[in-house]
């Protein structure tokens, strides 16, 4: 895997983790 692909996958992983954290925070606010 070239560095460009791994960089994109790393960004996607960060985005997914952030999305999960936002969902957890939203549930706690309810």
N, CA, C and O atoms as a printed pandas DataFrame, in Angstrom:
     atom_number atom_name residue_name chain_id  residue_number  x_coord  y_coord  z_coord
0              1         N          UNK        A               1    0.853   -1.201    0.000
1              2        CA          UNK        A               1    0.000    0.000    0.000
2              3         C          UNK        A               1    0.894    1.258    0.000
3              4         O          UNK        A               1    1.818    1.368    0.805
4              5         N          UNK        A               2    0.609    2.189   -0.901
5              6        CA          UNK        A               2    1.451    3.388   -0.945
6              7         C          UNK        A               2    1.043    4.369    0.155
7              8         O          UNK        A               2   -0.027    4.250    0.752
8              9         N          UNK        A               3    1.925    5.341    0.407
9             10        CA          UNK        A               3    1.689    6.281    1.521
10            11         C          UNK        A               3    0.429    7.104    1.309
11            12         O          UNK        A               3   -0.244    7.463    2.275
12            13         N          UNK        A               4    0.101    7.407    0.061
13            14        CA          UNK        A               4   -1.088    8.224   -0.218
14            15         C          UNK        A               4   -2.352    7.477    0.229
15            16         O          UNK        A               4   -3.236    8.061    0.855
16            17         N          UNK        A               5   -2.427    6.188   -0.097
17            18        CA          UNK        A               5   -3.600    5.397    0.286
18            19         C          UNK        A               5   -3.692    5.260    1.803
19            20         O          UNK        A               5   -4.765    5.428    2.383
20            21         N          UNK        A               6   -2.554    4.951    2.447
21            22        CA          UNK        A               6   -2.572    4.774    3.904
22            23         C          UNK        A               6   -2.933    6.079    4.590
23            24         O          UNK        A               6   -3.572    6.065    5.642
24            25         N          UNK        A               7   -2.532    7.219    4.007
25            26        CA          UNK        A               7   -2.854    8.521    4.590
26            27         C          UNK        A               7   -4.365    8.739    4.530
27            28         O          UNK        A               7   -4.970    9.203    5.497
28            29         N          UNK        A               8   -4.971    8.400    3.382
29            30        CA          UNK        A               8   -6.427    8.566    3.224
30            31         C          UNK        A               8   -7.161    7.662    4.222
31            32         O          UNK        A               8   -8.128    8.083    4.857
32            33         N          UNK        A               9   -6.688    6.410    4.351
33            34        CA          UNK        A               9   -7.339    5.482    5.277
34            35         C          UNK        A               9   -7.213    6.000    6.709
35            36         O          UNK        A               9   -8.143    5.857    7.503
36            37         N          UNK        A              10   -6.067    6.602    7.043
37            38        CA          UNK        A              10   -5.863    7.148    8.382
38            39         C          UNK        A              10   -6.856    8.257    8.657
39            40         O          UNK        A              10   -7.411    8.346    9.753
40            41         N          UNK        A              11   -7.083    9.115    7.653
41            42        CA          UNK        A              11   -8.042   10.217    7.805
42            43         C          UNK        A              11   -9.444    9.648    8.000
43            44         O          UNK        A              11  -10.208   10.138    8.830
44            45         N          UNK        A              12   -9.779    8.607    7.229
45            46        CA          UNK        A              12  -11.116    8.015    7.349
46            47         C          UNK        A              12  -11.297    7.405    8.733
47            48         O          UNK        A              12  -12.369    7.515    9.329
48            49         N          UNK        A              13  -10.233    6.750    9.254
49            50        CA          UNK        A              13  -10.320    6.159   10.591
50            51         C          UNK        A              13  -10.576    7.242   11.624
51            52         O          UNK        A              13  -11.406    7.067   12.516
52            53         N          UNK        A              14   -9.859    8.374   11.507
53            54        CA          UNK        A              14  -10.050    9.477   12.451
54            55         C          UNK        A              14  -11.478    9.986   12.366
55            56         O          UNK        A              14  -12.099   10.277   13.389
56            57         N          UNK        A              15  -12.004   10.094   11.148
57            58        CA          UNK        A              15  -13.360   10.613   10.955
58            59         C          UNK        A              15  -14.388    9.685   11.603
59            60         O          UNK        A              15  -15.324   10.137   12.261
60            61         N          UNK        A              16  -14.195    8.372   11.403
61            62        CA          UNK        A              16  -15.137    7.409   11.980
62            63         C          UNK        A              16  -15.110    7.473   13.498
63            64         O          UNK        A              16  -16.156    7.418   14.145
64            65         N          UNK        A              17  -13.904    7.591   14.073
65            66        CA          UNK        A              17  -13.797    7.658   15.533
66            67         C          UNK        A              17  -14.500    8.908   16.052
67            68         O          UNK        A              17  -15.188    8.863   17.072
68            69         N          UNK        A              18  -14.322   10.030   15.343
69            70        CA          UNK        A              18  -14.931   11.290   15.760
70            71         C          UNK        A              18  -16.451   11.169   15.668
71            72         O          UNK        A              18  -17.176   11.662   16.531
72            73         N          UNK        A              19  -16.924   10.503   14.606
73            74        CA          UNK        A              19  -18.371   10.354   14.411
74            75         C          UNK        A              19  -18.967    9.532   15.564
75            76         O          UNK        A              19  -20.046    9.846   16.066
76            77         N          UNK        A              20  -18.257    8.486   15.971
77            78        CA          UNK        A              20  -18.735    7.639   17.078
78            79         C          UNK        A              20  -18.778    8.450   18.369
79            80         O          UNK        A              20  -19.737    8.349   19.134
80            81         N          UNK        A              21  -17.736    9.260   18.616
81            82        CA          UNK        A              21  -17.703   10.078   19.831
82            83         C          UNK        A              21  -18.870   11.052   19.833
83            84         O          UNK        A              21  -19.495   11.269   20.871
84            85         N          UNK        A              22  -19.169   11.639   18.683
85            86        CA          UNK        A              22  -20.282   12.597   18.591
86            87         C          UNK        A              22  -21.596   11.886   18.903
87            88         O          UNK        A              22  -22.454   12.436   19.593
88            89         N          UNK        A              23  -21.752   10.661   18.395
89            90        CA          UNK        A              23  -22.982    9.909   18.651
90            91         C          UNK        A              23  -23.125    9.616   20.142
91            92         O          UNK        A              23  -24.219    9.718   20.697
92            93         N          UNK        A              24  -22.016    9.251   20.789
93            94        CA          UNK        A              24  -22.051    8.946   22.223
94            95         C          UNK        A              24  -22.429   10.206   22.996
95            96         O          UNK        A              24  -23.259   10.155   23.905
96            97         N          UNK        A              25  -21.819   11.342   22.634
97            98        CA          UNK        A              25  -22.126   12.601   23.323
98            99         C          UNK        A              25  -23.595   12.966   23.136
99           100         O          UNK        A              25  -24.242   13.431   24.074
100          101         N          UNK        A              26  -24.123   12.761   21.942
101          102        CA          UNK        A              26  -25.520   13.097   21.665
102          103         C          UNK        A              26  -26.446   12.249   22.544
103          104         O          UNK        A              26  -27.451   12.749   23.049
104          105         N          UNK        A              27  -26.111   10.973   22.725
105          106        CA          UNK        A              27  -26.948   10.105   23.554
106          107         C          UNK        A              27  -26.925   10.569   25.009
107          108         O          UNK        A              27  -27.942   10.513   25.700
108          109         N          UNK        A              28  -25.756   11.028   25.471
109          110        CA          UNK        A              28  -25.643   11.464   26.862
110          111         C          UNK        A              28  -26.429   12.747   27.106
111          112         O          UNK        A              28  -26.914   12.983   28.213
112          113         N          UNK        A              29  -26.553   13.579   26.066
113          114        CA          UNK        A              29  -27.256   14.853   26.228
114          115         C          UNK        A              29  -28.766   14.649   26.356
115          116         O          UNK        A              29  -29.452   15.452   26.987
116          117         N          UNK        A              30  -29.276   13.585   25.761
117          118        CA          UNK        A              30  -30.723   13.350   25.790
118          119         C          UNK        A              30  -31.199   13.074   27.211
119          120         O          UNK        A              30  -32.390   12.853   27.432
